Amino acid sequence: MRHLNSGSKLGRQPAHRRATLRALVTNVIIYESICTTIARARAARPLVEHMITLGKRDTLHSRRQAAAFLMTPLATKKLFADIAPRFSQRNGGYTRIIKAGYRFGDGAHEAILELVGYKLKKKETKKKEKVEEAEPAETAKAKA
Amino acid sequence: MPNPKRRHSKMRKNSRRAHHFLTAPTLGTCPQCHHKKLPHNVCQECGYYKGREVIDTKA
């Protein structure tokens, strides 16, 4: 019997599961790449893709549907203004799951769920920040 | 309650446990940093997967 073979329950009751998935999808929209467990990434993936489909449809109704699912208005805004236009030439397959080894604490198999085209922002920007920090200090001295 | 009727010999015990062993994970080599890595997984040393950096290992 193929009972209960579709989708993962994530060990949660329906309301808890829906809340978890909404949070995951909202965070993917906001951060464009999140690290979570494989089961959660696989459960959230079709929902993220559906959100982007709503974004591409870009009607008042689709905007309300997205706003009803996403947890923050900011995420809805970003989805329609920023993310959906990026995928106008792509028919589905907007996200990618990359396996990322095993978590240290509980040994869970982790995965990165990211929007296709996401580029990692490296920590090298620290140098720039230092320069920016140095400049205000100098201006403060100049003022003093 | 049912109880064991006879003691199991050392041979019987050891034969049963002959199949209790660990297997080493299959490992590949990272093309970026040449460390050992799990196949189909991000390299834990350099954070690369399929020729691009996907996680910041210094963070």
N, CA and C atoms of all chains as a GROMACS GRO file, in nm:
protein
  609
    1MET      N    1   0.084  -0.120   0.000
    1MET     CA    2   0.000   0.000   0.000
    1MET      C    3   0.087   0.124   0.000
    2ARG      N    4   0.048   0.223  -0.076
    2ARG     CA    5   0.129   0.345  -0.081
    2ARG      C    6   0.071   0.451   0.013
    3HIS      N    7   0.008   0.406   0.118
    3HIS     CA    8  -0.046   0.500   0.216
    3HIS      C    9   0.064   0.586   0.277
    4LEU      N   10   0.038   0.713   0.290
    4LEU     CA   11   0.129   0.807   0.357
    4LEU      C   12   0.263   0.821   0.289
    5ASN      N   13   0.270   0.786   0.161
    5ASN     CA   14   0.398   0.796   0.092
    5ASN      C   15   0.422   0.932   0.029
    6SER      N   16   0.317   1.013   0.018
    6SER     CA   17   0.337   1.142  -0.048
    6SER      C   18   0.363   1.249   0.057
    7GLY      N   19   0.475   1.316   0.040
    7GLY     CA   20   0.508   1.426   0.131
    7GLY      C   21   0.552   1.377   0.267
    8SER      N   22   0.621   1.466   0.338
    8SER     CA   23   0.668   1.432   0.472
    8SER      C   24   0.582   1.503   0.575
    9LYS      N   25   0.553   1.437   0.686
    9LYS     CA   26   0.475   1.499   0.792
    9LYS      C   27   0.563   1.578   0.888
   10LEU      N   28   0.694   1.560   0.874
   10LEU     CA   29   0.792   1.631   0.956
   10LEU      C   30   0.770   1.610   1.106
   11GLY      N   31   0.702   1.502   1.143
   11GLY     CA   32   0.680   1.473   1.284
   11GLY      C   33   0.598   1.578   1.355
   12ARG      N   34   0.504   1.641   1.282
   12ARG     CA   35   0.427   1.751   1.341
   12ARG      C   36   0.279   1.733   1.311
   13GLN      N   37   0.197   1.795   1.396
   13GLN     CA   38   0.054   1.801   1.368
   13GLN      C   39   0.030   1.902   1.254
   14PRO      N   40  -0.085   1.893   1.186
   14PRO     CA   41  -0.107   1.975   1.066
   14PRO      C   42  -0.082   2.124   1.086
   15ALA      N   43  -0.131   2.182   1.195
   15ALA     CA   44  -0.116   2.327   1.214
   15ALA      C   45   0.030   2.363   1.235
   16HIS      N   46   0.100   2.282   1.313
   16HIS     CA   47   0.242   2.304   1.340
   16HIS      C   48   0.323   2.289   1.211
   17ARG      N   49   0.285   2.188   1.132
   17ARG     CA   50   0.355   2.162   1.006
   17ARG      C   51   0.337   2.281   0.912
   18ARG      N   52   0.214   2.331   0.903
   18ARG     CA   53   0.185   2.444   0.814
   18ARG      C   54   0.265   2.566   0.858
   19ALA      N   55   0.271   2.589   0.990
   19ALA     CA   56   0.347   2.703   1.041
   19ALA      C   57   0.495   2.690   1.007
   20THR      N   58   0.550   2.568   1.026
   20THR     CA   59   0.691   2.545   0.997
   20THR      C   60   0.721   2.572   0.849
   21LEU      N   61   0.633   2.518   0.762
   21LEU     CA   62   0.657   2.532   0.619
   21LEU      C   63   0.643   2.678   0.576
   22ARG      N   64   0.545   2.750   0.634
   22ARG     CA   65   0.530   2.892   0.601
   22ARG      C   66   0.656   2.968   0.641
   23ALA      N   67   0.709   2.937   0.758
   23ALA     CA   68   0.830   3.005   0.805
   23ALA      C   69   0.947   2.976   0.711
   24LEU      N   70   0.961   2.848   0.672
   24LEU     CA   71   1.071   2.810   0.582
   24LEU      C   72   1.059   2.884   0.449
   25VAL      N   73   0.939   2.883   0.392
   25VAL     CA   74   0.919   2.946   0.260
   25VAL      C   75   0.947   3.096   0.270
   26THR      N   76   0.896   3.160   0.377
   26THR     CA   77   0.919   3.302   0.395
   26THR      C   78   1.068   3.333   0.403
   27ASN      N   79   1.141   3.246   0.474
   27ASN     CA   80   1.285   3.271   0.489
   27ASN      C   81   1.360   3.249   0.359
   28VAL      N   82   1.315   3.152   0.277
   28VAL     CA   83   1.379   3.134   0.147
   28VAL      C   84   1.358   3.259   0.062
   29ILE      N   85   1.237   3.315   0.066
   29ILE     CA   86   1.208   3.435  -0.012
   29ILE      C   87   1.297   3.552   0.036
   30ILE      N   88   1.313   3.563   0.168
   30ILE     CA   89   1.387   3.677   0.221
   30ILE      C   90   1.538   3.661   0.200
   31TYR      N   91   1.592   3.543   0.237
   31TYR     CA   92   1.737   3.524   0.235
   31TYR      C   93   1.788   3.459   0.108
   32GLU      N   94   1.701   3.401   0.027
   32GLU     CA   95   1.732   3.338  -0.102
   32GLU      C   96   1.810   3.209  -0.089
   33SER      N   97   1.868   3.183   0.029
   33SER     CA   98   1.937   3.056   0.051
   33SER      C   99   1.930   3.026   0.200
   34ILE      N  100   1.879   2.908   0.236
   34ILE     CA  101   1.874   2.873   0.376
   34ILE      C  102   1.930   2.733   0.395
   35CYS      N  103   1.987   2.709   0.512
   35CYS     CA  104   2.040   2.578   0.545
   35CYS      C  105   1.944   2.514   0.645
   36THR      N  106   1.891   2.396   0.612
   36THR     CA  107   1.795   2.328   0.698
   36THR      C  108   1.817   2.178   0.681
   37THR      N  109   1.726   2.096   0.730
   37THR     CA  110   1.743   1.953   0.708
   37THR      C  111   1.687   1.914   0.572
   38ILE      N  112   1.731   1.799   0.522
   38ILE     CA  113   1.688   1.756   0.389
   38ILE      C  114   1.538   1.740   0.383
   39ALA      N  115   1.477   1.680   0.487
   39ALA     CA  116   1.333   1.655   0.486
   39ALA      C  117   1.257   1.787   0.478
   40ARG      N  118   1.303   1.887   0.554
   40ARG     CA  119   1.235   2.017   0.552
   40ARG      C  120   1.253   2.086   0.417
   41ALA      N  121   1.375   2.076   0.364
   41ALA     CA  122   1.401   2.139   0.233
   41ALA      C  123   1.311   2.078   0.126
   42ARG      N  124   1.299   1.945   0.130
   42ARG     CA  125   1.219   1.877   0.028
   42ARG      C  126   1.071   1.908   0.045
   43ALA      N  127   1.027   1.929   0.170
   43ALA     CA  128   0.886   1.960   0.192
   43ALA      C  129   0.856   2.103   0.150
   44ALA      N  130   0.952   2.195   0.170
   44ALA     CA  131   0.927   2.337   0.144
   44ALA      C  132   0.943   2.372  -0.004
   45ARG      N  133   1.022   2.291  -0.075
   45ARG     CA  134   1.058   2.325  -0.213
   45ARG      C  135   0.937   2.352  -0.304
   46PRO      N  136   0.839   2.258  -0.313
   46PRO     CA  137   0.727   2.284  -0.404
   46PRO      C  138   0.648   2.408  -0.364
   47LEU      N  139   0.645   2.439  -0.233
   47LEU     CA  140   0.571   2.556  -0.187
   47LEU      C  141   0.642   2.685  -0.231
   48VAL      N  142   0.778   2.683  -0.225
   48VAL     CA  143   0.853   2.800  -0.271
   48VAL      C  144   0.827   2.822  -0.420
   49GLU      N  145   0.830   2.712  -0.494
   49GLU     CA  146   0.810   2.724  -0.639
   49GLU      C  147   0.670   2.777  -0.669
   50HIS      N  148   0.572   2.732  -0.590
   50HIS     CA  149   0.436   2.780  -0.610
   50HIS      C  150   0.426   2.929  -0.582
   51MET      N  151   0.498   2.975  -0.478
   51MET     CA  152   0.499   3.118  -0.446
   51MET      C  153   0.554   3.198  -0.563
   52ILE      N  154   0.662   3.147  -0.625
   52ILE     CA  155   0.722   3.219  -0.738
   52ILE      C  156   0.626   3.219  -0.857
   53THR      N  157   0.554   3.107  -0.875
   53THR     CA  158   0.452   3.103  -0.980
   53THR      C  159   0.346   3.210  -0.957
   54LEU      N  160   0.304   3.224  -0.830
   54LEU     CA  161   0.207   3.330  -0.797
   54LEU      C  162   0.267   3.467  -0.829
   55GLY      N  163   0.396   3.481  -0.797
   55GLY     CA  164   0.464   3.609  -0.823
   55GLY      C  165   0.467   3.641  -0.971
   56LYS      N  166   0.487   3.539  -1.054
   56LYS     CA  167   0.493   3.562  -1.198
   56LYS      C  168   0.355   3.592  -1.256
   57ARG      N  169   0.251   3.536  -1.193
   57ARG     CA  170   0.115   3.562  -1.241
   57ARG      C  171   0.081   3.710  -1.221
   58ASP      N  172   0.125   3.763  -1.105
   58ASP     CA  173   0.118   3.907  -1.076
   58ASP      C  174  -0.020   3.968  -1.096
   59THR      N  175  -0.121   3.907  -1.037
   59THR     CA  176  -0.254   3.967  -1.035
   59THR      C  177  -0.286   4.003  -0.890
   60LEU      N  178  -0.392   4.080  -0.871
   60LEU     CA  179  -0.431   4.116  -0.734
   60LEU      C  180  -0.462   3.991  -0.654
   61HIS      N  181  -0.531   3.895  -0.720
   61HIS     CA  182  -0.567   3.771  -0.650
   61HIS      C  183  -0.442   3.692  -0.611
   62SER      N  184  -0.348   3.678  -0.705
   62SER     CA  185  -0.226   3.601  -0.674
   62SER      C  186  -0.147   3.669  -0.564
   63ARG      N  187  -0.149   3.802  -0.563
   63ARG     CA  188  -0.077   3.875  -0.458
   63ARG      C  189  -0.140   3.849  -0.322
   64ARG      N  190  -0.274   3.842  -0.320
   64ARG     CA  191  -0.342   3.814  -0.194
   64ARG      C  192  -0.317   3.671  -0.149
   65GLN      N  193  -0.313   3.577  -0.247
   65GLN     CA  194  -0.285   3.437  -0.212
   65GLN      C  195  -0.146   3.426  -0.150
   66ALA      N  196  -0.048   3.494  -0.210
   66ALA     CA  197   0.089   3.489  -0.158
   66ALA      C  198   0.096   3.554  -0.020
   67ALA      N  199   0.030   3.669  -0.005
   67ALA     CA  200   0.033   3.741   0.122
   67ALA      C  201  -0.032   3.659   0.233
   68ALA      N  202  -0.131   3.576   0.195
   68ALA     CA  203  -0.198   3.494   0.295
   68ALA      C  204  -0.108   3.382   0.344
   69PHE      N  205  -0.012   3.340   0.261
   69PHE     CA  206   0.075   3.229   0.299
   69PHE      C  207   0.205   3.278   0.363
   70LEU      N  208   0.266   3.379   0.302
   70LEU     CA  209   0.393   3.429   0.356
   70LEU      C  210   0.369   3.502   0.487
   71MET      N  211   0.473   3.501   0.573
   71MET     CA  212   0.451   3.548   0.709
   71MET      C  213   0.472   3.697   0.727
   72THR      N  214   0.545   3.760   0.634
   72THR     CA  215   0.566   3.903   0.647
   72THR      C  216   0.530   3.974   0.517
   73PRO      N  217   0.473   4.094   0.524
   73PRO     CA  218   0.441   4.171   0.404
   73PRO      C  219   0.566   4.202   0.322
   74LEU      N  220   0.679   4.218   0.391
   74LEU     CA  221   0.805   4.248   0.323
   74LEU      C  222   0.843   4.137   0.226
   75ALA      N  223   0.821   4.012   0.269
   75ALA     CA  224   0.853   3.898   0.184
   75ALA      C  225   0.766   3.899   0.059
   76THR      N  226   0.637   3.928   0.075
   76THR     CA  227   0.546   3.935  -0.040
   76THR      C  228   0.594   4.042  -0.138
   77LYS      N  229   0.633   4.156  -0.082
   77LYS     CA  230   0.679   4.266  -0.165
   77LYS      C  231   0.802   4.223  -0.245
   78LYS      N  232   0.897   4.159  -0.176
   78LYS     CA  233   1.020   4.117  -0.243
   78LYS      C  234   0.990   4.013  -0.350
   79LEU      N  235   0.899   3.920  -0.318
   79LEU     CA  236   0.864   3.815  -0.413
   79LEU      C  237   0.815   3.874  -0.544
   80PHE      N  238   0.723   3.971  -0.537
   80PHE     CA  239   0.663   4.025  -0.659
   80PHE      C  240   0.754   4.125  -0.729
   81ALA      N  241   0.830   4.203  -0.651
   81ALA     CA  242   0.910   4.309  -0.712
   81ALA      C  243   1.046   4.260  -0.759
   82ASP      N  244   1.103   4.166  -0.683
   82ASP     CA  245   1.243   4.130  -0.707
   82ASP      C  246   1.259   3.990  -0.766
   83ILE      N  247   1.198   3.891  -0.698
   83ILE     CA  248   1.228   3.751  -0.732
   83ILE      C  249   1.154   3.706  -0.858
   84ALA      N  250   1.023   3.733  -0.865
   84ALA     CA  251   0.944   3.684  -0.980
   84ALA      C  252   0.996   3.732  -1.115
   85PRO      N  253   1.032   3.862  -1.129
   85PRO     CA  254   1.084   3.907  -1.260
   85PRO      C  255   1.213   3.835  -1.299
   86ARG      N  256   1.293   3.795  -1.198
   86ARG     CA  257   1.418   3.727  -1.226
   86ARG      C  258   1.395   3.595  -1.300
   87PHE      N  259   1.280   3.530  -1.272
   87PHE     CA  260   1.254   3.398  -1.329
   87PHE      C  261   1.156   3.403  -1.445
   88SER      N  262   1.141   3.522  -1.507
   88SER     CA  263   1.040   3.535  -1.613
   88SER      C  264   1.072   3.444  -1.732
   89GLN      N  265   1.200   3.414  -1.755
   89GLN     CA  266   1.238   3.330  -1.869
   89GLN      C  267   1.246   3.182  -1.833
   90ARG      N  268   1.217   3.146  -1.706
   90ARG     CA  269   1.236   3.008  -1.662
   90ARG      C  270   1.100   2.946  -1.627
   91ASN      N  271   1.074   2.828  -1.681
   91ASN     CA  272   0.947   2.760  -1.653
   91ASN      C  273   0.966   2.654  -1.546
   92GLY      N  274   0.953   2.692  -1.422
   92GLY     CA  275   0.970   2.596  -1.312
   92GLY      C  276   1.117   2.568  -1.284
   93GLY      N  277   1.141   2.493  -1.175
   93GLY     CA  278   1.278   2.464  -1.137
   93GLY      C  279   1.349   2.589  -1.088
   94TYR      N  280   1.281   2.666  -1.004
   94TYR     CA  281   1.339   2.791  -0.956
   94TYR      C  282   1.431   2.770  -0.837
   95THR      N  283   1.424   2.651  -0.777
   95THR     CA  284   1.503   2.629  -0.656
   95THR      C  285   1.596   2.510  -0.672
   96ARG      N  286   1.693   2.503  -0.582
   96ARG     CA  287   1.792   2.396  -0.589
   96ARG      C  288   1.817   2.348  -0.446
   97ILE      N  289   1.831   2.215  -0.430
   97ILE     CA  290   1.865   2.159  -0.298
   97ILE      C  291   2.004   2.098  -0.309
   98ILE      N  292   2.094   2.142  -0.223
   98ILE     CA  293   2.230   2.087  -0.221
   98ILE      C  294   2.252   2.022  -0.085
   99LYS      N  295   2.294   1.898  -0.085
   99LYS     CA  296   2.319   1.829   0.042
   99LYS      C  297   2.444   1.886   0.107
  100ALA      N  298   2.437   1.907   0.238
  100ALA     CA  299   2.545   1.980   0.305
  100ALA      C  300   2.599   1.905   0.426
  101GLY      N  301   2.609   1.773   0.417
  101GLY     CA  302   2.671   1.698   0.525
  101GLY      C  303   2.582   1.681   0.646
  102TYR      N  304   2.643   1.637   0.757
  102TYR     CA  305   2.566   1.605   0.876
  102TYR      C  306   2.591   1.707   0.986
  103ARG      N  307   2.484   1.746   1.055
  103ARG     CA  308   2.492   1.846   1.160
  103ARG      C  309   2.569   1.789   1.279
  104PHE      N  310   2.645   1.876   1.347
  104PHE     CA  311   2.728   1.828   1.456
  104PHE      C  312   2.644   1.783   1.576
  105GLY      N  313   2.544   1.860   1.613
  105GLY     CA  314   2.471   1.834   1.737
  105GLY      C  315   2.390   1.706   1.737
  106ASP      N  316   2.305   1.688   1.635
  106ASP     CA  317   2.213   1.575   1.637
  106ASP      C  318   2.230   1.482   1.518
  107GLY      N  319   2.331   1.508   1.434
  107GLY     CA  320   2.357   1.419   1.322
  107GLY      C  321   2.254   1.426   1.212
  108ALA      N  322   2.170   1.531   1.211
  108ALA     CA  323   2.070   1.544   1.105
  108ALA      C  324   2.139   1.573   0.972
  109HIS      N  325   2.087   1.514   0.864
  109HIS     CA  326   2.144   1.540   0.732
  109HIS      C  327   2.093   1.675   0.685
  110GLU      N  328   2.182   1.769   0.667
  110GLU     CA  329   2.143   1.905   0.632
  110GLU      C  330   2.145   1.925   0.481
  111ALA      N  331   2.075   2.030   0.439
  111ALA     CA  332   2.072   2.066   0.298
  111ALA      C  333   2.056   2.216   0.285
  112ILE      N  334   2.104   2.269   0.173
  112ILE     CA  335   2.086   2.410   0.143
  112ILE      C  336   1.974   2.420   0.040
  113LEU      N  337   1.872   2.497   0.072
  113LEU     CA  338   1.763   2.522  -0.022
  113LEU      C  339   1.781   2.664  -0.072
  114GLU      N  340   1.808   2.680  -0.202
  114GLU     CA  341   1.838   2.814  -0.253
  114GLU      C  342   1.767   2.840  -0.384
  115LEU      N  343   1.746   2.967  -0.412
  115LEU     CA  344   1.691   3.006  -0.541
  115LEU      C  345   1.801   2.992  -0.646
  116VAL      N  346   1.763   2.944  -0.765
  116VAL     CA  347   1.861   2.928  -0.872
  116VAL      C  348   1.916   3.067  -0.907
  117GLY      N  349   2.048   3.074  -0.920
  117GLY     CA  350   2.110   3.203  -0.950
  117GLY      C  351   2.162   3.275  -0.828
  118TYR      N  352   2.140   3.213  -0.709
  118TYR     CA  353   2.190   3.275  -0.586
  118TYR      C  354   2.341   3.268  -0.581
  119LYS      N  355   2.403   3.381  -0.548
  119LYS     CA  356   2.549   3.382  -0.534
  119LYS      C  357   2.584   3.410  -0.388
  120LEU      N  358   2.676   3.329  -0.336
  120LEU     CA  359   2.715   3.342  -0.196
  120LEU      C  360   2.786   3.475  -0.173
  121LYS      N  361   2.740   3.547  -0.069
  121LYS     CA  362   2.810   3.670  -0.032
  121LYS      C  363   2.921   3.633   0.063
  122LYS      N  364   3.043   3.650   0.019
  122LYS     CA  365   3.155   3.606   0.100
  122LYS      C  366   3.186   3.707   0.211
  123LYS      N  367   3.261   3.657   0.311
  123LYS     CA  368   3.291   3.740   0.427
  123LYS      C  369   3.401   3.840   0.398
  124GLU      N  370   3.451   3.842   0.274
  124GLU     CA  371   3.557   3.936   0.239
  124GLU      C  372   3.512   4.081   0.249
  125THR      N  373   3.380   4.101   0.257
  125THR     CA  374   3.328   4.237   0.269
  125THR      C  375   3.371   4.302   0.400
  126LYS      N  376   3.428   4.222   0.492
  126LYS     CA  377   3.474   4.274   0.620
  126LYS      C  378   3.573   4.388   0.603
  127LYS      N  379   3.662   4.374   0.502
  127LYS     CA  380   3.762   4.478   0.477
  127LYS      C  381   3.695   4.611   0.447
  128LYS      N  382   3.593   4.605   0.363
  128LYS     CA  383   3.521   4.727   0.328
  128LYS      C  384   3.459   4.790   0.452
  129GLU      N  385   3.400   4.703   0.537
  129GLU     CA  386   3.335   4.752   0.659
  129GLU      C  387   3.437   4.825   0.747
  130LYS      N  388   3.559   4.768   0.753
  130LYS     CA  389   3.663   4.830   0.836
  130LYS      C  390   3.695   4.969   0.785
  131VAL      N  391   3.705   4.980   0.652
  131VAL     CA  392   3.734   5.110   0.591
  131VAL      C  393   3.624   5.210   0.625
  132GLU      N  394   3.499   5.159   0.617
  132GLU     CA  395   3.386   5.246   0.647
  132GLU      C  396   3.386   5.288   0.794
  133GLU      N  397   3.429   5.193   0.879
  133GLU     CA  398   3.435   5.225   1.022
  133GLU      C  399   3.543   5.328   1.049
  134ALA      N  400   3.654   5.314   0.976
  134ALA     CA  401   3.767   5.403   0.999
  134ALA      C  402   3.733   5.546   0.960
  135GLU      N  403   3.659   5.558   0.851
  135GLU     CA  404   3.630   5.693   0.800
  135GLU      C  405   3.545   5.777   0.897
  136PRO      N  406   3.435   5.720   0.951
  136PRO     CA  407   3.356   5.799   1.046
  136PRO      C  408   3.438   5.841   1.167
  137ALA      N  409   3.532   5.751   1.209
  137ALA     CA  410   3.615   5.783   1.324
  137ALA      C  411   3.701   5.905   1.294
  138GLU      N  412   3.753   5.910   1.172
  138GLU     CA  413   3.837   6.023   1.135
  138GLU      C  414   3.757   6.152   1.130
  139THR      N  415   3.635   6.139   1.073
  139THR     CA  416   3.552   6.259   1.066
  139THR      C  417   3.514   6.307   1.205
  140ALA      N  418   3.496   6.206   1.296
  140ALA     CA  419   3.464   6.243   1.434
  140ALA      C  420   3.580   6.320   1.497
  141LYS      N  421   3.702   6.272   1.466
  141LYS     CA  422   3.821   6.340   1.517
  141LYS      C  423   3.830   6.481   1.461
  142ALA      N  424   3.802   6.491   1.330
  142ALA     CA  425   3.808   6.620   1.263
  142ALA      C  426   3.710   6.718   1.326
  143LYS      N  427   3.591   6.663   1.360
  143LYS     CA  428   3.491   6.748   1.423
  143LYS      C  429   3.540   6.795   1.561
  144ALA      N  430   3.603   6.700   1.636
  144ALA     CA  431   3.651   6.730   1.769
  144ALA      C  432   3.767   6.831   1.759
  145MET      N  433   0.547  -1.572   3.274
  145MET     CA  434   0.626  -1.521   3.159
  145MET      C  435   0.717  -1.628   3.105
  146PRO      N  436   0.731  -1.637   2.970
  146PRO     CA  437   0.823  -1.736   2.913
  146PRO      C  438   0.968  -1.698   2.942
  147ASN      N  439   1.046  -1.800   2.970
  147ASN     CA  440   1.187  -1.777   3.002
  147ASN      C  441   1.274  -1.867   2.915
  148PRO      N  442   1.404  -1.830   2.895
  148PRO     CA  443   1.493  -1.918   2.818
  148PRO      C  444   1.507  -2.052   2.888
  149LYS      N  445   1.501  -2.160   2.810
  149LYS     CA  446   1.513  -2.291   2.869
  149LYS      C  447   1.658  -2.329   2.889
  150ARG      N  448   1.743  -2.292   2.790
  150ARG     CA  449   1.884  -2.329   2.796
  150ARG      C  450   1.973  -2.206   2.778
  151ARG      N  451   2.088  -2.211   2.838
  151ARG     CA  452   2.188  -2.107   2.819
  151ARG      C  453   2.241  -2.117   2.675
  152HIS      N  454   2.266  -1.999   2.606
  152HIS     CA  455   2.326  -2.001   2.474
  152HIS      C  456   2.478  -2.005   2.488
  153SER      N  457   2.542  -2.089   2.409
  153SER     CA  458   2.687  -2.102   2.418
  153SER      C  459   2.756  -1.978   2.362
  154LYS      N  460   2.886  -1.964   2.393
  154LYS     CA  461   2.966  -1.854   2.341
  154LYS      C  462   2.968  -1.858   2.189
  155MET      N  463   2.975  -1.978   2.134
  155MET     CA  464   2.981  -1.990   1.989
  155MET      C  465   2.852  -1.938   1.927
  156ARG      N  466   2.740  -1.976   1.989
  156ARG     CA  467   2.610  -1.931   1.935
  156ARG      C  468   2.601  -1.778   1.942
  157LYS      N  469   2.644  -1.724   2.057
  157LYS     CA  470   2.642  -1.579   2.076
  157LYS      C  471   2.732  -1.510   1.972
  158ASN      N  472   2.855  -1.561   1.958
  158ASN     CA  473   2.949  -1.497   1.867
  158ASN      C  474   2.908  -1.513   1.721
  159SER      N  475   2.847  -1.628   1.690
  159SER     CA  476   2.802  -1.646   1.552
  159SER      C  477   2.692  -1.546   1.519
  160ARG      N  478   2.603  -1.525   1.616
  160ARG     CA  479   2.494  -1.429   1.594
  160ARG      C  480   2.552  -1.290   1.568
  161ARG      N  481   2.659  -1.258   1.644
  161ARG     CA  482   2.715  -1.123   1.635
  161ARG      C  483   2.814  -1.107   1.521
  162ALA      N  484   2.834  -1.212   1.443
  162ALA     CA  485   2.931  -1.206   1.333
  162ALA      C  486   2.892  -1.098   1.232
  163HIS      N  487   2.761  -1.068   1.224
  163HIS     CA  488   2.715  -0.969   1.126
  163HIS      C  489   2.706  -0.829   1.184
  164HIS      N  490   2.740  -0.813   1.313
  164HIS     CA  491   2.735  -0.680   1.374
  164HIS      C  492   2.868  -0.609   1.352
  165PHE      N  493   2.875  -0.529   1.248
  165PHE     CA  494   2.999  -0.454   1.226
  165PHE      C  495   2.964  -0.323   1.157
  166LEU      N  496   3.055  -0.228   1.162
  166LEU     CA  497   3.036  -0.098   1.098
  166LEU      C  498   3.101  -0.100   0.961
  167THR      N  499   3.044  -0.028   0.868
  167THR     CA  500   3.107  -0.014   0.736
  167THR      C  501   3.154   0.130   0.720
  168ALA      N  502   3.269   0.147   0.658
  168ALA     CA  503   3.321   0.281   0.636
  168ALA      C  504   3.239   0.351   0.529
  169PRO      N  505   3.214   0.483   0.545
  169PRO     CA  506   3.139   0.555   0.441
  169PRO      C  507   3.220   0.565   0.312
  170THR      N  508   3.149   0.564   0.199
  170THR     CA  509   3.216   0.583   0.071
  170THR      C  510   3.256   0.730   0.060
  171LEU      N  511   3.380   0.756   0.030
  171LEU     CA  512   3.426   0.894   0.021
  171LEU      C  513   3.486   0.920  -0.116
  172GLY      N  514   3.467   1.041  -0.164
  172GLY     CA  515   3.531   1.084  -0.287
  172GLY      C  516   3.633   1.191  -0.255
  173THR      N  517   3.695   1.246  -0.356
  173THR     CA  518   3.792   1.352  -0.336
  173THR      C  519   3.735   1.483  -0.391
  174CYS      N  520   3.749   1.589  -0.314
  174CYS     CA  521   3.701   1.719  -0.360
  174CYS      C  522   3.790   1.769  -0.474
  175PRO      N  523   3.733   1.802  -0.590
  175PRO     CA  524   3.817   1.851  -0.700
  175PRO      C  525   3.879   1.988  -0.670
  176GLN      N  526   3.821   2.061  -0.573
  176GLN     CA  527   3.868   2.196  -0.541
  176GLN      C  528   3.989   2.193  -0.447
  177CYS      N  529   3.975   2.117  -0.334
  177CYS     CA  530   4.080   2.122  -0.232
  177CYS      C  531   4.145   1.986  -0.210
  178HIS      N  532   4.099   1.882  -0.281
  178HIS     CA  533   4.157   1.748  -0.275
  178HIS      C  534   4.147   1.682  -0.138
  179HIS      N  535   4.057   1.733  -0.054
  179HIS     CA  536   4.029   1.662   0.070
  179HIS      C  537   3.927   1.554   0.044
  180LYS      N  538   3.911   1.462   0.138
  180LYS     CA  539   3.806   1.361   0.128
  180LYS      C  540   3.671   1.428   0.150
  181LYS      N  541   3.571   1.390   0.073
  181LYS     CA  542   3.437   1.445   0.091
  181LYS      C  543   3.331   1.340   0.062
  182LEU      N  544   3.211   1.359   0.121
  182LEU     CA  545   3.099   1.270   0.092
  182LEU      C  546   3.051   1.295  -0.051
  183PRO      N  547   3.020   1.189  -0.127
  183PRO     CA  548   2.968   1.212  -0.261
  183PRO      C  549   2.832   1.282  -0.257
  184HIS      N  550   2.804   1.368  -0.354
  184HIS     CA  551   2.678   1.443  -0.368
  184HIS      C  552   2.657   1.539  -0.250
  185ASN      N  553   2.762   1.573  -0.178
  185ASN     CA  554   2.752   1.665  -0.066
  185ASN      C  555   2.853   1.779  -0.084
  186VAL      N  556   2.824   1.892  -0.020
  186VAL     CA  557   2.918   2.002  -0.019
  186VAL      C  558   3.045   1.959   0.052
  187CYS      N  559   3.160   2.000  -0.001
  187CYS     CA  560   3.288   1.969   0.065
  187CYS      C  561   3.295   2.045   0.196
  188GLN      N  562   3.321   1.974   0.306
  188GLN     CA  563   3.321   2.039   0.437
  188GLN      C  564   3.447   2.123   0.458
  189GLU      N  565   3.551   2.098   0.379
  189GLU     CA  566   3.676   2.172   0.397
  189GLU      C  567   3.670   2.308   0.329
  190CYS      N  568   3.626   2.310   0.202
  190CYS     CA  569   3.633   2.435   0.126
  190CYS      C  570   3.495   2.492   0.094
  191GLY      N  571   3.388   2.416   0.121
  191GLY     CA  572   3.254   2.469   0.097
  191GLY      C  573   3.214   2.473  -0.049
  192TYR      N  574   3.286   2.400  -0.135
  192TYR     CA  575   3.254   2.401  -0.277
  192TYR      C  576   3.167   2.282  -0.314
  193TYR      N  577   3.080   2.304  -0.412
  193TYR     CA  578   3.003   2.194  -0.469
  193TYR      C  579   2.981   2.225  -0.616
  194LYS      N  580   3.021   2.135  -0.703
  194LYS     CA  581   3.008   2.151  -0.849
  194LYS      C  582   3.071   2.282  -0.896
  195GLY      N  583   3.191   2.310  -0.844
  195GLY     CA  584   3.269   2.421  -0.898
  195GLY      C  585   3.234   2.560  -0.849
  196ARG      N  586   3.149   2.571  -0.745
  196ARG     CA  587   3.125   2.705  -0.693
  196ARG      C  588   3.110   2.694  -0.542
  197GLU      N  589   3.137   2.805  -0.474
  197GLU     CA  590   3.132   2.803  -0.329
  197GLU      C  591   2.987   2.819  -0.285
  198VAL      N  592   2.936   2.728  -0.203
  198VAL     CA  593   2.797   2.736  -0.162
  198VAL      C  594   2.782   2.763  -0.013
  199ILE      N  595   2.881   2.727   0.068
  199ILE     CA  596   2.873   2.766   0.208
  199ILE      C  597   3.005   2.829   0.251
  200ASP      N  598   2.995   2.922   0.344
  200ASP     CA  599   3.113   2.992   0.393
  200ASP      C  600   3.173   2.911   0.507
  201THR      N  601   3.284   2.843   0.481
  201THR     CA  602   3.340   2.754   0.583
  201THR      C  603   3.412   2.832   0.692
  202LYS      N  604   3.444   2.960   0.665
  202LYS     CA  605   3.514   3.038   0.767
  202LYS      C  606   3.417   3.101   0.867
  203ALA      N  607   3.289   3.102   0.832
  203ALA     CA  608   3.191   3.166   0.921
  203ALA      C  609   3.170   3.082   1.046
   0.00000   0.00000   0.00000
